[in-house]
Amino acid sequence: MPRNVFAPCPPELCCYCGACVAVCPTDAITLQRRGGAYAVVWNSDLCTECGLCERVCPSNEVDIGQMQRLIWRLEPESLFVGPVLQSGYGRALTDELFNNGQSGGLLSAVVASLLAQQAIDGAVVVGLSAGDPLLPEPFVATKASELPQSQGSKYVPVPTAAMIKQVAKSQGRVAFVGLPCQILALRKAESILPRLKNKIYLHLGLFCAGMWTFGLLDHLLKVAGVKSGQVKRFRYRGHAWRGWPGDTEIELTDGK
């Protein structure tokens, strides 16, 4: 049994990305839901002290300048922004992806296009658990029809980088949609797992301004006057009422 709680970085810096779980060769690390977030649980009996968990952790030491040189082959002009090769804006052209998207459905449209062109075999995205509409879970979408269920912001912890293990073992190539911390974990993992780098066709990063705990869900449900067991579908920013940028929308099992 796990003996204690361990983290490759200070607990207050943990972003619950799950990368440490993915790269552990002996499965000595697991994530367990505790309170408003996750805890990194370490089984000291299985640990071989290989140090991979510390090396892949996005909150641990990282040389951003060196990483930019390796990835872009460019000298960094700004360590905060990184090299900007081109900028623009867009939206999904299909009504379903546009109307169901958070801010235009652009990344979903990019993934759908890559799947249609057979440039990728799948994409790491985040949907909601089949057994719990309040619990976000990462999965690999292999068909464009699966993308709508992954759309919409989830402002609570999601261990998307835990998918690194599945991606490394897969036969095809994938696009990886993630937050900056998760993309950083993936980049670090690619530097120590050569087979992984060949699996990633495209890194698609999302804008992020921070992360709440699951306590946010408890608060919103309390304000709405509903219990978690009544919830059929939950959107942090639904567009049905006042349009973009959206309002919290909760659909109940009785249709309300």
PEBELSUL-V236231 format. One line per field, one symbol per residue. ss: DSSP state (a for helix, b for strand, c for the rest). psi: psi as a letter, one per 40 degrees, with the letter a starting at -180 (. if undefined). A space follows every 10 residues. Layout:
BEGIN
ss = ???
psi = ???
END
This chain:
BEGIN
ss = cccbbccccc aaacccccaa aaacccccbb bbbbccbbbb bbcccccccc caaaaacccc cccaaaaaaa aacccccccc cccccccccc ccccaaaaaa cccccaaaaa aaaaaacccc cbbbbbbbbc cbbbbbbbbb bccaaacaaa ccccccccca aaaaaaaaac cccbbbbbba aaaaaaaaaa aacaaaaccb bbbbbbcccc ccccaaaaaa aaaacccaaa bbbbbbbbcc ccccccbbbb bbcccc
psi = ihdihiheih deehefdedd ddeheefehi hhhhbeaihh hhhddehefd eddddeheea hhgddddddd defihhdhed dihhdiiaia iidhddddde idfefddddd ddddddefdi eihhihaihd eheehihiih heideeddee iiihfihhgd eeedddddei daiiihhiid dddddddddd eegddddedh dhhhiiihfi hiiedddddd dddefiidee hdhhhdgied ceaieiihhh hidee.
END
